[in-house]
Amino acid sequence: MADTPQPDPETTRVRSPLLDEPGAATPYDESPDAGVPWHFGDPFRESRAAERSAVVVDRSHRFVATITGPERLTWLHTISSQHIANLRDGEGAEDLSLDLNGRIEHHFVLTDLDGTLWLDTEAERGPALLDFLSKMVFWSKVETRAAPDHAVLSLIGPTTPQLLTELGATVPAAPYAATALPGGPELSDSGLQGGFVRRMPWPAEQSFDLVIPRAALAATWRALTAAGATPAGSWTFEALRVAALRPRIGVDTDERTIPHEVGLIGGPGEFGAVHLDKGCYRGQETVARVHNLGKPPRRLVLLHIDGSADARPVPGDDVLAGARSVGRVGTVIDHHDDGPIALALVKRAVPADAELTAAGAAVSIDPESITDDDRVQAGRAAIDRLRGR
């Protein structure tokens, strides 16, 4: 088996060498996870292993880039939604790039380690994000560049800290914290081969990303599976992500989506991507206006889908109340316990018990996915006081 990934001749994507592993299934047509294994023969068994022990998921199709230079943190702080100016070595966050109207264009995860700010994002959106960042450098002392020589693996499950420790890694204690992985110039099947490990707060309680040299992808995979991690496909990751109500930009969002609608408000300590106590950045006016004066027009919810229906919705389908569209379907996936589920953006006024359909199938909102905030915003309260209310 070749350790170096080869380009797919029909696309611009990199084809992971792990698609040649025994049992690896190719994703369905038009999948956003093309290029990496969809599952390894039994996706439900793999998902259960993520809840009971440890799984490793190939996410090497993620776009990885680096930002270097002494002003990397303060510069990115001024053009993105998260408060990152004071990140310390080994810390990270989730971040957004918004358009002028506060709509989400990009979501990315950041890690600052040893003088380099690493970011990873969706494969299809990475080049556009890097192009935007590069155009915003101007006179700042930073350098942005793609890092196609690095790839992402995800470890999920309650026994992952023990597994990492057995392989010589220092397990990060806090969400988004990162530590360097042991490694060296010689690749082998005996252990980890450099890069870093980052703790994530989702899609499960014990979740870690490994950002590693792409040349070591297959060797690292073999080391992890030999240590006890079950091979799992992107199906498992997506099922856990949907159940955790974490949106995927471009699948669970559309061109109108603002951060408040999909639960991305908050600093790193709140596992959000939009800090409300920072200065001006592109789109900040909309964020502040919604936070202080109004409510978002839509909200992200978990849908349960009637599994007996002949048809099944796909991302972009309308959620209907009778003949009236009240929302948009995002990721659709089969969960090992909950059956067919999906994320959807629905109008805020739609109640949890509404009778809904999508693509002819009955769907219902999981009431636990709705978190109502009935507090009066500070700005609205001030206006009411001025009006004598």
Long-range contacts (C-beta under 8 A, 24 or more apart in sequence): 1-218, 2-218, 3-187, 3-215, 3-216, 3-217, 3-218, 3-219, 4-214, 4-215, 5-60, 5-151, 5-214, 5-217, 8-34, 8-35, 11-35, 13-61, 13-123, 14-60, 14-61, 14-148, 16-58, 16-60, 16-61, 16-217, 17-217, 17-218, 18-58, 18-60, 18-217, 18-218, 18-221, 21-221, 21-231, 23-231, 24-231, 24-233, 25-233, 27-234, 31-234, 32-122, 32-123, 32-124, 32-248, 32-250, 32-251, 33-61, 33-234, 33-238, 34-61, 35-60, 35-61, 35-123, 36-60, 36-61, 36-233, 36-234, 37-231, 37-233, 37-234, 38-233, 38-234, 38-235, 39-232, 39-233, 39-234, 39-235, 39-236, 40-231, 40-232, 40-233, 43-232, 43-233, 43-235, 43-236, 43-239, 43-334, 43-336, 44-334, 44-336, 46-230, 46-231, 46-232, 46-233, 46-235, 46-236, 47-232, 47-235, 47-236, 47-239, 47-240, 47-335, 47-336, 48-336, 49-157, 49-230, 49-232, 50-156, 50-157, 50-204, 50-230, 50-232, 50-236, 50-240, 51-157, 51-158, 51-204, 52-157, 52-158, 53-157, 53-158, 53-159, 53-228, 53-230, 54-155, 54-156, 54-157, 54-158, 54-159, 54-160, 54-163, 54-228, 54-229, 54-230, 55-155, 55-156, 55-157, 55-229, 55-230, 55-231, 55-232, 55-236, 56-153, 56-154, 56-155, 56-221, 56-224, 56-225, 56-229, 56-230, 56-231, 56-232, 57-153, 57-154, 57-155, 57-156, 57-232, 57-233, 57-234, 57-236, 57-237, 58-153, 58-217, 58-221, 58-233, 58-234, 59-151, 59-152, 59-153, 59-154, 59-209, 59-234, 59-237, 60-151, 60-152, 60-153, 60-214, 60-217, 61-123, 62-120, 62-121, 62-122, 62-123, 62-126, 62-151, 62-152, 63-120, 63-121, 63-122, 63-123, 63-125, 63-126, 63-127, 63-129, 63-130, 63-146, 64-118, 64-119, 64-120, 64-126, 64-146, 64-147, 64-148, 64-150, 64-151, 64-152, 64-211, 65-118, 65-119, 65-120, 65-121, 65-126, 65-129, 65-130, 65-133, 65-144, 65-145, 65-146, 65-147, 66-116, 66-117, 66-118, 66-119, 66-144, 66-145, 66-147, 67-116, 67-117, 67-119, 67-133, 67-142, 67-143, 67-144, 68-115, 68-116, 68-117, 68-142, 68-143, 69-140, 69-141, 69-142, 69-143, 70-141, 71-140, 71-141, 71-142, 72-112, 72-117, 72-142, 73-112, 73-117, 75-137, 75-140, 75-141, 75-142, 76-110, 76-117, 76-133, 76-142, 77-278, 78-279, 78-280, 78-281, 79-133, 79-136, 79-281, 79-282, 80-281, 81-259, 81-273, 81-274, 81-275, 81-281, 81-283, 81-284, 81-287, 82-110, 82-267, 82-268, 82-273, 82-274, 82-275, 82-278, 83-267, 83-268, 83-275, 83-277, 83-278, 84-110, 84-112, 87-112, 88-112, 89-113, 89-114, 90-172, 90-177, 90-178, 90-179, 91-176, 91-177, 91-178, 91-268, 92-176, 92-177, 92-178, 92-198, 92-268, 93-176, 93-267, 93-268, 93-273, 94-176, 94-264, 94-268, 94-271, 94-272, 94-273, 95-119, 95-273, 96-259, 96-264, 96-273, 96-274, 97-129, 97-132, 97-282, 98-259, 98-281, 98-282, 98-283, 98-284, 98-286, 98-287, 99-282, 99-283, 100-282, 100-283, 101-283, 101-286, 102-258, 102-259, 102-283, 102-284, 102-285, 102-286, 102-287, 102-290, 103-255, 103-256, 103-257, 103-258, 103-283, 103-286, 104-249, 104-253, 104-257, 104-258, 104-259, 104-262, 104-264, 105-129, 105-132, 106-132, 106-249, 107-247, 107-249, 107-264, 107-273, 109-176, 109-198, 109-200, 109-209, 110-176, 111-176, 111-178, 111-196, 111-198, 111-211, 113-178, 113-180, 113-196, 114-180, 118-147, 118-150, 118-196, 118-211, 120-152, 120-209, 120-211, 122-248, 122-249, 122-250, 124-250, 125-249, 125-250, 148-214, 149-213, 149-214, 149-215, 150-195, 150-211, 150-212, 150-213, 150-214, 151-211, 151-212, 151-213, 151-214, 151-217, 152-209, 152-210, 152-211, 152-212, 153-209, 153-210, 153-212, 153-217, 153-220, 153-221, 153-224, 154-200, 154-207, 154-208, 154-209, 154-210, 154-237, 155-207, 155-208, 155-209, 155-210, 155-224, 155-229, 156-203, 156-204, 156-206, 156-207, 156-208, 156-232, 156-236, 156-237, 156-240, 157-204, 157-206, 157-229, 158-205, 158-206, 159-206, 159-228, 160-206, 160-207, 160-208, 160-229, 161-206, 163-224, 163-227, 163-228, 163-229, 164-197, 164-208, 166-227, 167-191, 167-192, 167-223, 167-224, 167-227, 168-192, 169-197, 171-197, 171-199, 171-208, 172-197, 172-198, 172-199, 172-208, 173-199, 174-199, 175-199, 175-200, 175-201, 175-268, 175-271, 176-200, 176-201, 176-268, 181-210, 181-212, 183-213, 183-216, 187-215, 187-216, 187-219, 188-219, 189-219, 189-222, 189-223, 189-226, 190-223, 191-223, 192-220, 192-223, 193-219, 193-220, 193-223, 195-220, 201-271, 202-241, 202-244, 202-246, 202-271, 203-237, 203-240, 203-241, 203-243, 203-244, 203-246, 204-240, 204-244, 235-333, 235-334, 238-331, 238-333, 239-333, 239-334, 239-335, 239-336, 239-341, 241-331, 242-302, 242-331, 242-333, 242-335, 242-341, 242-342, 242-343, 243-302, 243-335, 243-338, 243-341, 245-300, 245-302, 245-343, 245-369, 247-300, 247-330, 247-343, 248-330, 248-331, 251-315, 251-330, 251-331, 252-300, 252-315, 252-330, 252-331, 252-343, 252-345, 253-330, 253-345, 254-328, 254-345, 257-298, 257-345, 258-286, 258-287, 258-290, 258-296, 259-287, 260-287, 260-290, 260-291, 260-295, 260-296, 261-296, 261-297, 261-298, 261-299, 261-300, 261-345, 262-300, 262-345, 263-300, 265-291, 289-379, 291-377, 292-377, 292-378, 292-379, 292-380, 293-377, 293-379, 293-380, 293-383, 294-377, 294-380, 295-348, 296-348, 297-347, 297-348, 298-327, 298-345, 298-346, 298-347, 298-348, 299-345, 299-346, 299-348, 299-370, 300-330, 300-343, 300-344, 300-345, 300-369, 301-343, 301-344, 301-345, 301-346, 301-365, 301-366, 301-369, 301-370, 302-341, 302-342, 302-343, 302-344, 302-365, 302-366, 302-368, 302-369, 303-329, 303-341, 303-342, 303-343, 303-344, 303-356, 303-358, 303-363, 303-364, 303-365, 303-366, 304-338, 304-339, 304-340, 304-341, 304-363, 304-364, 304-366, 305-332, 305-339, 305-340, 305-341, 305-342, 305-358, 305-361, 305-362, 305-363, 306-340, 306-361, 306-362, 306-363, 307-339, 307-340, 309-360, 309-361, 309-362, 310-360, 311-359, 311-360, 311-361, 312-340, 312-359, 312-361, 313-342, 313-358, 313-359, 313-361, 313-363, 314-359, 317-358, 317-359, 318-358, 319-344, 319-346, 319-356, 319-357, 319-358, 319-363, 320-356, 320-357, 320-358, 321-350, 321-354, 321-355, 321-356, 326-350, 326-354, 326-356, 327-356, 329-358, 329-359
